[in-house]
Amino acid sequence: MKTRIQTIMVVAIAFLAQGLFNPMMANELDKKPVSEDSRIQVKDHQVHFWYFNAERSTVTVKVYDSKRKVVRQVNLGNEQTLGKILDFSTSDSNFYRIVITVDDTVLYNDTLKLGKV
């Protein structure tokens, strides 16, 4: 009986830890890294994003810091061509998770080291 309780506790802690260390929804996890997505480029502490929005869906960019807190949220709207430059040159050097959604679908999700050195 003691072994069963220990096993249940380990599984519960693992499940809880997964939820705590993943502030985004589960569908935000499996996206291309920057090197494989031509719509995203990083230059001099800036993230450049371009998107052809043929369906005129609502596009949103969220930036999370290393503490899983949303530090920026930008609603880009629903224009046919969208672009945005996120400037991190005055931000602290840190790992930031960039999540770009089109309506409820995650278009991009990656963690980047950005900010002043």
Secondary structure, DSSP 8 states (H G I E B T S, - for coil): -HHHHHHHHHHHHHHHHHHHT--S-GGGSS---GGG-TTEEEETTEEEEEEE-TT---EEEEEE-TTS-EEEEEEEES-SEEEEEEE-TTSBSEEEEEEEEETTEEEEEEEEEESB-
